Amino acid sequence: MTLSCGGGKSATPADRADSNPLLGTWRAIEYVNVNAADSASRYPFGRPSRGYLVYDATGHVFLAAVRGLTAAPEARGRWMNTDSATLHMLLSGAASYFGTYRVDNSSQTVIHMIEGEIPPNLGATEIATPFHVVSDTLQLGRDSSAHWRFIRLR
């Protein structure tokens, strides 16, 4: 069964919550990128990862994540005047996107229709990702490739 979360009047918010295991706000705890060549795990957003993922009842999805960088207070807001190497470091340690989503419970896949993202991805704007929810833990992606783990906030 595919659950389309936005725009339709066929399901009430309570109905969507019962059939949509992704609904809610999730705190990132890990992003792992498994290298295909050597099977080594890399953690480009640090350990633990820092970020939030939100699936709302209107069918919208939002992700914001950063590597655990801590800038000096006097540097805050001055990124526009920094050199290209520092900008590259900042962008490589951050990810953000927004758009809509739909859930296919039968294949345990969530499809994100990306409307905007940073850093920009010049490729596909619709991404199908396997998901697995156990209690209040969500995994997006497969163990053998890049994947996120999140904890549901209550």
Secondary structure, 3 states (H helix, E strand, C coil): CEEECCCCCCCCHHHHHHHCCCCEEEEEEEEEEECCCCCCEECCCCCCCEEEEEECCCCEEEEEEECCCCCCHHHCCCHHHCCHHHHHHHHHCEEEEEEEEEEECCCCEEEEEEEEEECCCCCCCEEEEEEEEECCEEEEECCCCCEEEEEECC
